Amino acid sequence: MPLFFLIPLCTALATGYLFKKSNDEIAYLAGVFAAVSLILSLVLAPWQIQFGLLIIVFIITNRLLQQNELKQTEATRKQSREIK
């Protein structure tokens, strides 16, 4: 498994740290560079890592959707009680 994706990933982490610690205009440039490096590292990552991240995203999205549906049903129940 090639580990070339670690180079832009480490670069993204370093520039992200610079983004958090700086308050100047250079922070915005560092933030953009960190985002581009992170995307590049995800593109260069092996398929096993990409597949693992995809599964994690699906699990998290499913949980968030369930929480939002629960909140919506509670809100509609409260509204129907207030109307009566």
ZANULO-129407 format. One record per atom (N, C-alpha, C, O): residue number from 1; residue in three letters; chain; atom name; x, y, z. Coordinates in steps of 0.1 Angstrom, whole numbers, plus 5000, padded with zeros to 4 digits. Layout:
REM residues N
SITE / k / r / c / a / x / y / z
SITE / NUM / ALA / A / CA / X / Y / Z
...
***
This chain:
REM residues 84
SITE / k / r / c / a / x / y / z
SITE / 1 / MET / A / N / 5008 / 4988 / 5000
SITE / 1 / MET / A / CA / 5000 / 5000 / 5000
SITE / 1 / MET / A / C / 5009 / 5012 / 5000
SITE / 1 / MET / A / O / 5017 / 5014 / 5009
SITE / 2 / PRO / A / N / 5008 / 5021 / 4990
SITE / 2 / PRO / A / CA / 5016 / 5033 / 4989
SITE / 2 / PRO / A / C / 5012 / 5043 / 5000
SITE / 2 / PRO / A / O / 5000 / 5045 / 5002
SITE / 3 / LEU / A / N / 5021 / 5049 / 5005
SITE / 3 / LEU / A / CA / 5018 / 5059 / 5016
SITE / 3 / LEU / A / C / 5021 / 5074 / 5011
SITE / 3 / LEU / A / O / 5024 / 5082 / 5020
SITE / 4 / PHE / A / N / 5019 / 5076 / 4999
SITE / 4 / PHE / A / CA / 5022 / 5090 / 4993
SITE / 4 / PHE / A / C / 5012 / 5100 / 4998
SITE / 4 / PHE / A / O / 5014 / 5112 / 4999
SITE / 5 / PHE / A / N / 5000 / 5095 / 5002
SITE / 5 / PHE / A / CA / 4990 / 5104 / 5007
SITE / 5 / PHE / A / C / 4993 / 5110 / 5020
SITE / 5 / PHE / A / O / 4987 / 5120 / 5024
SITE / 6 / LEU / A / N / 5003 / 5105 / 5028
SITE / 6 / LEU / A / CA / 5007 / 5111 / 5040
SITE / 6 / LEU / A / C / 5014 / 5124 / 5039
SITE / 6 / LEU / A / O / 5014 / 5132 / 5049
SITE / 7 / ILE / A / N / 5021 / 5126 / 5028
SITE / 7 / ILE / A / CA / 5028 / 5139 / 5026
SITE / 7 / ILE / A / C / 5018 / 5151 / 5026
SITE / 7 / ILE / A / O / 5020 / 5160 / 5034
SITE / 8 / PRO / A / N / 5008 / 5151 / 5017
SITE / 8 / PRO / A / CA / 4998 / 5162 / 5018
SITE / 8 / PRO / A / C / 4990 / 5162 / 5031
SITE / 8 / PRO / A / O / 4986 / 5173 / 5035
SITE / 9 / LEU / A / N / 4988 / 5151 / 5037
SITE / 9 / LEU / A / CA / 4981 / 5150 / 5050
SITE / 9 / LEU / A / C / 4989 / 5157 / 5061
SITE / 9 / LEU / A / O / 4983 / 5165 / 5068
SITE / 10 / CYS / A / N / 5001 / 5154 / 5062
SITE / 10 / CYS / A / CA / 5010 / 5161 / 5072
SITE / 10 / CYS / A / C / 5011 / 5176 / 5069
SITE / 10 / CYS / A / O / 5011 / 5184 / 5078
SITE / 11 / THR / A / N / 5012 / 5180 / 5056
SITE / 11 / THR / A / CA / 5012 / 5194 / 5053
SITE / 11 / THR / A / C / 4999 / 5201 / 5057
SITE / 11 / THR / A / O / 4999 / 5212 / 5062
SITE / 12 / ALA / A / N / 4988 / 5194 / 5055
SITE / 12 / ALA / A / CA / 4975 / 5199 / 5059
SITE / 12 / ALA / A / C / 4974 / 5201 / 5074
SITE / 12 / ALA / A / O / 4969 / 5211 / 5078
SITE / 13 / LEU / A / N / 4979 / 5192 / 5081
SITE / 13 / LEU / A / CA / 4979 / 5193 / 5096
SITE / 13 / LEU / A / C / 4988 / 5204 / 5101
SITE / 13 / LEU / A / O / 4984 / 5212 / 5110
SITE / 14 / ALA / A / N / 4999 / 5206 / 5094
SITE / 14 / ALA / A / CA / 5008 / 5217 / 5098
SITE / 14 / ALA / A / C / 5002 / 5230 / 5095
SITE / 14 / ALA / A / O / 5003 / 5240 / 5103
SITE / 15 / THR / A / N / 4997 / 5232 / 5083
SITE / 15 / THR / A / CA / 4991 / 5245 / 5080
SITE / 15 / THR / A / C / 4978 / 5247 / 5087
SITE / 15 / THR / A / O / 4975 / 5259 / 5090
SITE / 16 / GLY / A / N / 4971 / 5237 / 5091
SITE / 16 / GLY / A / CA / 4959 / 5239 / 5099
SITE / 16 / GLY / A / C / 4963 / 5244 / 5113
SITE / 16 / GLY / A / O / 4956 / 5252 / 5119
SITE / 17 / TYR / A / N / 4974 / 5239 / 5118
SITE / 17 / TYR / A / CA / 4979 / 5244 / 5131
SITE / 17 / TYR / A / C / 4983 / 5258 / 5130
SITE / 17 / TYR / A / O / 4980 / 5266 / 5139
SITE / 18 / LEU / A / N / 4989 / 5262 / 5119
SITE / 18 / LEU / A / CA / 4993 / 5276 / 5117
SITE / 18 / LEU / A / C / 4980 / 5285 / 5115
SITE / 18 / LEU / A / O / 4980 / 5296 / 5120
SITE / 19 / PHE / A / N / 4970 / 5279 / 5109
SITE / 19 / PHE / A / CA / 4957 / 5286 / 5108
SITE / 19 / PHE / A / C / 4951 / 5289 / 5121
SITE / 19 / PHE / A / O / 4946 / 5300 / 5123
SITE / 20 / LYS / A / N / 4952 / 5280 / 5130
SITE / 20 / LYS / A / CA / 4946 / 5282 / 5144
SITE / 20 / LYS / A / C / 4954 / 5292 / 5152
SITE / 20 / LYS / A / O / 4948 / 5299 / 5160
SITE / 21 / LYS / A / N / 4967 / 5292 / 5151
SITE / 21 / LYS / A / CA / 4975 / 5300 / 5159
SITE / 21 / LYS / A / C / 4977 / 5314 / 5154
SITE / 21 / LYS / A / O / 4981 / 5323 / 5162
SITE / 22 / SER / A / N / 4974 / 5317 / 5142
SITE / 22 / SER / A / CA / 4977 / 5330 / 5136
SITE / 22 / SER / A / C / 4964 / 5338 / 5135
SITE / 22 / SER / A / O / 4953 / 5332 / 5133
SITE / 23 / ASN / A / N / 4965 / 5351 / 5136
SITE / 23 / ASN / A / CA / 4954 / 5360 / 5134
SITE / 23 / ASN / A / C / 4955 / 5369 / 5122
SITE / 23 / ASN / A / O / 4946 / 5377 / 5120
SITE / 24 / ASP / A / N / 4966 / 5368 / 5115
SITE / 24 / ASP / A / CA / 4968 / 5377 / 5104
SITE / 24 / ASP / A / C / 4961 / 5372 / 5091
SITE / 24 / ASP / A / O / 4954 / 5362 / 5091
SITE / 25 / GLU / A / N / 4963 / 5379 / 5080
SITE / 25 / GLU / A / CA / 4958 / 5375 / 5067
SITE / 25 / GLU / A / C / 4965 / 5362 / 5062
SITE / 25 / GLU / A / O / 4959 / 5354 / 5054
SITE / 26 / ILE / A / N / 4977 / 5359 / 5067
SITE / 26 / ILE / A / CA / 4983 / 5346 / 5063
SITE / 26 / ILE / A / C / 4975 / 5334 / 5068
SITE / 26 / ILE / A / O / 4977 / 5323 / 5063
SITE / 27 / ALA / A / N / 4967 / 5336 / 5079
SITE / 27 / ALA / A / CA / 4959 / 5325 / 5084
SITE / 27 / ALA / A / C / 4949 / 5321 / 5073
SITE / 27 / ALA / A / O / 4947 / 5309 / 5072
SITE / 28 / TYR / A / N / 4943 / 5330 / 5066
SITE / 28 / TYR / A / CA / 4934 / 5326 / 5056
SITE / 28 / TYR / A / C / 4940 / 5318 / 5045
SITE / 28 / TYR / A / O / 4935 / 5308 / 5039
SITE / 29 / LEU / A / N / 4952 / 5323 / 5041
SITE / 29 / LEU / A / CA / 4960 / 5316 / 5030
SITE / 29 / LEU / A / C / 4964 / 5302 / 5035
SITE / 29 / LEU / A / O / 4963 / 5292 / 5028
SITE / 30 / ALA / A / N / 4967 / 5301 / 5048
SITE / 30 / ALA / A / CA / 4971 / 5288 / 5054
SITE / 30 / ALA / A / C / 4959 / 5279 / 5054
SITE / 30 / ALA / A / O / 4960 / 5267 / 5052
SITE / 31 / GLY / A / N / 4947 / 5284 / 5057
SITE / 31 / GLY / A / CA / 4935 / 5276 / 5058
SITE / 31 / GLY / A / C / 4931 / 5271 / 5044
SITE / 31 / GLY / A / O / 4927 / 5259 / 5043
SITE / 32 / VAL / A / N / 4932 / 5279 / 5034
SITE / 32 / VAL / A / CA / 4929 / 5274 / 5021
SITE / 32 / VAL / A / C / 4939 / 5263 / 5016
SITE / 32 / VAL / A / O / 4935 / 5253 / 5011
SITE / 33 / PHE / A / N / 4952 / 5265 / 5019
SITE / 33 / PHE / A / CA / 4962 / 5255 / 5016
SITE / 33 / PHE / A / C / 4960 / 5242 / 5024
SITE / 33 / PHE / A / O / 4962 / 5231 / 5018
SITE / 34 / ALA / A / N / 4955 / 5243 / 5036
SITE / 34 / ALA / A / CA / 4952 / 5231 / 5044
SITE / 34 / ALA / A / C / 4941 / 5224 / 5038
SITE / 34 / ALA / A / O / 4941 / 5211 / 5037
SITE / 35 / ALA / A / N / 4930 / 5231 / 5034
SITE / 35 / ALA / A / CA / 4919 / 5224 / 5028
SITE / 35 / ALA / A / C / 4923 / 5217 / 5015
SITE / 35 / ALA / A / O / 4918 / 5206 / 5012
SITE / 36 / VAL / A / N / 4930 / 5224 / 5006
SITE / 36 / VAL / A / CA / 4935 / 5218 / 4994
SITE / 36 / VAL / A / C / 4944 / 5206 / 4996
SITE / 36 / VAL / A / O / 4942 / 5195 / 4990
SITE / 37 / SER / A / N / 4952 / 5207 / 5006
SITE / 37 / SER / A / CA / 4961 / 5195 / 5009
SITE / 37 / SER / A / C / 4953 / 5184 / 5015
SITE / 37 / SER / A / O / 4956 / 5172 / 5012
SITE / 38 / LEU / A / N / 4943 / 5186 / 5023
SITE / 38 / LEU / A / CA / 4935 / 5176 / 5028
SITE / 38 / LEU / A / C / 4927 / 5169 / 5017
SITE / 38 / LEU / A / O / 4926 / 5156 / 5017
SITE / 39 / ILE / A / N / 4922 / 5176 / 5008
SITE / 39 / ILE / A / CA / 4914 / 5170 / 4997
SITE / 39 / ILE / A / C / 4924 / 5162 / 4988
SITE / 39 / ILE / A / O / 4920 / 5151 / 4984
SITE / 40 / LEU / A / N / 4936 / 5167 / 4986
SITE / 40 / LEU / A / CA / 4946 / 5160 / 4978
SITE / 40 / LEU / A / C / 4950 / 5147 / 4985
SITE / 40 / LEU / A / O / 4952 / 5136 / 4978
SITE / 41 / SER / A / N / 4951 / 5147 / 4998
SITE / 41 / SER / A / CA / 4955 / 5135 / 5005
SITE / 41 / SER / A / C / 4944 / 5125 / 5005
SITE / 41 / SER / A / O / 4947 / 5113 / 5004
SITE / 42 / LEU / A / N / 4931 / 5129 / 5005
SITE / 42 / LEU / A / CA / 4920 / 5120 / 5004
SITE / 42 / LEU / A / C / 4919 / 5114 / 4990
SITE / 42 / LEU / A / O / 4916 / 5102 / 4988
SITE / 43 / VAL / A / N / 4923 / 5121 / 4980
SITE / 43 / VAL / A / CA / 4923 / 5116 / 4966
SITE / 43 / VAL / A / C / 4934 / 5106 / 4964
SITE / 43 / VAL / A / O / 4932 / 5096 / 4957
SITE / 44 / LEU / A / N / 4946 / 5108 / 4970
SITE / 44 / LEU / A / CA / 4957 / 5099 / 4969
SITE / 44 / LEU / A / C / 4957 / 5087 / 4978
SITE / 44 / LEU / A / O / 4965 / 5078 / 4977
SITE / 45 / ALA / A / N / 4948 / 5087 / 4988
SITE / 45 / ALA / A / CA / 4947 / 5076 / 4997
SITE / 45 / ALA / A / C / 4943 / 5063 / 4990
SITE / 45 / ALA / A / O / 4936 / 5063 / 4980
SITE / 46 / PRO / A / N / 4948 / 5052 / 4996
SITE / 46 / PRO / A / CA / 4944 / 5039 / 4990
SITE / 46 / PRO / A / C / 4929 / 5037 / 4992
SITE / 46 / PRO / A / O / 4922 / 5043 / 5000
SITE / 47 / TRP / A / N / 4924 / 5027 / 4984
SITE / 47 / TRP / A / CA / 4909 / 5025 / 4984
SITE / 47 / TRP / A / C / 4904 / 5020 / 4997
SITE / 47 / TRP / A / O / 4893 / 5022 / 5001
SITE / 48 / GLN / A / N / 4913 / 5013 / 5004
SITE / 48 / GLN / A / CA / 4908 / 5008 / 5017
SITE / 48 / GLN / A / C / 4905 / 5019 / 5027
SITE / 48 / GLN / A / O / 4895 / 5018 / 5035
SITE / 49 / ILE / A / N / 4914 / 5029 / 5027
SITE / 49 / ILE / A / CA / 4912 / 5040 / 5036
SITE / 49 / ILE / A / C / 4900 / 5049 / 5031
SITE / 49 / ILE / A / O / 4892 / 5053 / 5040
SITE / 50 / GLN / A / N / 4898 / 5051 / 5018
SITE / 50 / GLN / A / CA / 4887 / 5058 / 5013
SITE / 50 / GLN / A / C / 4874 / 5051 / 5016
SITE / 50 / GLN / A / O / 4864 / 5057 / 5020
SITE / 51 / PHE / A / N / 4874 / 5037 / 5015
SITE / 51 / PHE / A / CA / 4862 / 5029 / 5018
SITE / 51 / PHE / A / C / 4859 / 5030 / 5033
SITE / 51 / PHE / A / O / 4847 / 5031 / 5037
SITE / 52 / GLY / A / N / 4869 / 5030 / 5042
SITE / 52 / GLY / A / CA / 4866 / 5031 / 5056
SITE / 52 / GLY / A / C / 4861 / 5045 / 5060
SITE / 52 / GLY / A / O / 4851 / 5045 / 5068
SITE / 53 / LEU / A / N / 4866 / 5055 / 5054
SITE / 53 / LEU / A / CA / 4860 / 5069 / 5056
SITE / 53 / LEU / A / C / 4846 / 5070 / 5051
SITE / 53 / LEU / A / O / 4837 / 5076 / 5057
SITE / 54 / LEU / A / N / 4843 / 5063 / 5040
SITE / 54 / LEU / A / CA / 4829 / 5063 / 5035
SITE / 54 / LEU / A / C / 4819 / 5057 / 5044
SITE / 54 / LEU / A / O / 4808 / 5061 / 5046
SITE / 55 / ILE / A / N / 4824 / 5045 / 5050
SITE / 55 / ILE / A / CA / 4815 / 5038 / 5059
SITE / 55 / ILE / A / C / 4813 / 5047 / 5072
SITE / 55 / ILE / A / O / 4802 / 5048 / 5077
SITE / 56 / ILE / A / N / 4823 / 5054 / 5077
SITE / 56 / ILE / A / CA / 4822 / 5062 / 5088
SITE / 56 / ILE / A / C / 4812 / 5074 / 5085
SITE / 56 / ILE / A / O / 4804 / 5077 / 5094
SITE / 57 / VAL / A / N / 4813 / 5080 / 5074
SITE / 57 / VAL / A / CA / 4804 / 5091 / 5070
SITE / 57 / VAL / A / C / 4790 / 5086 / 5069
SITE / 57 / VAL / A / O / 4781 / 5093 / 5074
SITE / 58 / PHE / A / N / 4788 / 5074 / 5064
SITE / 58 / PHE / A / CA / 4774 / 5069 / 5063
SITE / 58 / PHE / A / C / 4768 / 5066 / 5077
SITE / 58 / PHE / A / O / 4757 / 5069 / 5080
SITE / 59 / ILE / A / N / 4776 / 5061 / 5086
SITE / 59 / ILE / A / CA / 4772 / 5058 / 5100
SITE / 59 / ILE / A / C / 4768 / 5071 / 5107
SITE / 59 / ILE / A / O / 4758 / 5072 / 5113
SITE / 60 / ILE / A / N / 4777 / 5081 / 5106
SITE / 60 / ILE / A / CA / 4775 / 5094 / 5112
SITE / 60 / ILE / A / C / 4762 / 5101 / 5107
SITE / 60 / ILE / A / O / 4754 / 5107 / 5114
SITE / 61 / THR / A / N / 4761 / 5101 / 5093
SITE / 61 / THR / A / CA / 4750 / 5107 / 5087
SITE / 61 / THR / A / C / 4737 / 5100 / 5091
SITE / 61 / THR / A / O / 4727 / 5107 / 5094
SITE / 62 / ASN / A / N / 4737 / 5087 / 5092
SITE / 62 / ASN / A / CA / 4725 / 5080 / 5097
SITE / 62 / ASN / A / C / 4721 / 5084 / 5111
SITE / 62 / ASN / A / O / 4709 / 5086 / 5113
SITE / 63 / ARG / A / N / 4730 / 5085 / 5120
SITE / 63 / ARG / A / CA / 4727 / 5089 / 5133
SITE / 63 / ARG / A / C / 4722 / 5103 / 5134
SITE / 63 / ARG / A / O / 4713 / 5106 / 5142
SITE / 64 / LEU / A / N / 4728 / 5112 / 5126
SITE / 64 / LEU / A / CA / 4723 / 5126 / 5126
SITE / 64 / LEU / A / C / 4709 / 5127 / 5121
SITE / 64 / LEU / A / O / 4701 / 5135 / 5126
SITE / 65 / LEU / A / N / 4706 / 5119 / 5110
SITE / 65 / LEU / A / CA / 4693 / 5119 / 5105
SITE / 65 / LEU / A / C / 4682 / 5114 / 5115
SITE / 65 / LEU / A / O / 4671 / 5119 / 5116
SITE / 66 / GLN / A / N / 4686 / 5104 / 5122
SITE / 66 / GLN / A / CA / 4677 / 5098 / 5133
SITE / 66 / GLN / A / C / 4675 / 5109 / 5144
SITE / 66 / GLN / A / O / 4663 / 5110 / 5148
SITE / 67 / GLN / A / N / 4685 / 5116 / 5148
SITE / 67 / GLN / A / CA / 4683 / 5126 / 5158
SITE / 67 / GLN / A / C / 4674 / 5137 / 5153
SITE / 67 / GLN / A / O / 4666 / 5142 / 5160
SITE / 68 / ASN / A / N / 4676 / 5142 / 5140
SITE / 68 / ASN / A / CA / 4667 / 5152 / 5135
SITE / 68 / ASN / A / C / 4653 / 5148 / 5133
SITE / 68 / ASN / A / O / 4644 / 5155 / 5136
SITE / 69 / GLU / A / N / 4651 / 5135 / 5129
SITE / 69 / GLU / A / CA / 4637 / 5130 / 5128
SITE / 69 / GLU / A / C / 4631 / 5130 / 5142
SITE / 69 / GLU / A / O / 4619 / 5133 / 5144
SITE / 70 / LEU / A / N / 4638 / 5126 / 5152
SITE / 70 / LEU / A / CA / 4633 / 5126 / 5166
SITE / 70 / LEU / A / C / 4629 / 5140 / 5171
SITE / 70 / LEU / A / O / 4618 / 5142 / 5177
SITE / 71 / LYS / A / N / 4637 / 5149 / 5168
SITE / 71 / LYS / A / CA / 4634 / 5163 / 5171
SITE / 71 / LYS / A / C / 4622 / 5168 / 5164
SITE / 71 / LYS / A / O / 4614 / 5175 / 5170
SITE / 72 / GLN / A / N / 4621 / 5165 / 5151
SITE / 72 / GLN / A / CA / 4609 / 5169 / 5144
SITE / 72 / GLN / A / C / 4596 / 5163 / 5149
SITE / 72 / GLN / A / O / 4586 / 5170 / 5150
SITE / 73 / THR / A / N / 4597 / 5150 / 5152
SITE / 73 / THR / A / CA / 4585 / 5144 / 5157
SITE / 73 / THR / A / C / 4581 / 5150 / 5171
SITE / 73 / THR / A / O / 4569 / 5152 / 5174
SITE / 74 / GLU / A / N / 4591 / 5153 / 5179
SITE / 74 / GLU / A / CA / 4588 / 5159 / 5192
SITE / 74 / GLU / A / C / 4582 / 5173 / 5190
SITE / 74 / GLU / A / O / 4573 / 5177 / 5197
SITE / 75 / ALA / A / N / 4587 / 5181 / 5180
SITE / 75 / ALA / A / CA / 4582 / 5194 / 5178
SITE / 75 / ALA / A / C / 4568 / 5194 / 5173
SITE / 75 / ALA / A / O / 4559 / 5202 / 5176
SITE / 76 / THR / A / N / 4565 / 5184 / 5164
SITE / 76 / THR / A / CA / 4551 / 5183 / 5159
SITE / 76 / THR / A / C / 4541 / 5179 / 5170
SITE / 76 / THR / A / O / 4530 / 5183 / 5170
SITE / 77 / ARG / A / N / 4546 / 5170 / 5179
SITE / 77 / ARG / A / CA / 4537 / 5166 / 5190
SITE / 77 / ARG / A / C / 4534 / 5178 / 5199
SITE / 77 / ARG / A / O / 4523 / 5180 / 5204
SITE / 78 / LYS / A / N / 4544 / 5186 / 5202
SITE / 78 / LYS / A / CA / 4542 / 5198 / 5210
SITE / 78 / LYS / A / C / 4532 / 5208 / 5203
SITE / 78 / LYS / A / O / 4524 / 5214 / 5210
SITE / 79 / GLN / A / N / 4534 / 5210 / 5190
SITE / 79 / GLN / A / CA / 4525 / 5219 / 5183
SITE / 79 / GLN / A / C / 4510 / 5213 / 5183
SITE / 79 / GLN / A / O / 4501 / 5221 / 5185
SITE / 80 / SER / A / N / 4509 / 5200 / 5182
SITE / 80 / SER / A / CA / 4495 / 5195 / 5182
SITE / 80 / SER / A / C / 4489 / 5196 / 5196
SITE / 80 / SER / A / O / 4477 / 5198 / 5197
SITE / 81 / ARG / A / N / 4497 / 5195 / 5206
SITE / 81 / ARG / A / CA / 4492 / 5197 / 5220
SITE / 81 / ARG / A / C / 4488 / 5211 / 5222
SITE / 81 / ARG / A / O / 4478 / 5214 / 5229
SITE / 82 / GLU / A / N / 4495 / 5220 / 5217
SITE / 82 / GLU / A / CA / 4492 / 5235 / 5219
SITE / 82 / GLU / A / C / 4480 / 5239 / 5212
SITE / 82 / GLU / A / O / 4472 / 5247 / 5216
SITE / 83 / ILE / A / N / 4478 / 5233 / 5200
SITE / 83 / ILE / A / CA / 4466 / 5236 / 5192
SITE / 83 / ILE / A / C / 4453 / 5231 / 5199
SITE / 83 / ILE / A / O / 4443 / 5238 / 5199
SITE / 84 / LYS / A / N / 4454 / 5220 / 5206
SITE / 84 / LYS / A / CA / 4442 / 5214 / 5213
SITE / 84 / LYS / A / C / 4440 / 5222 / 5225
SITE / 84 / LYS / A / O / 4430 / 5219 / 5233
***
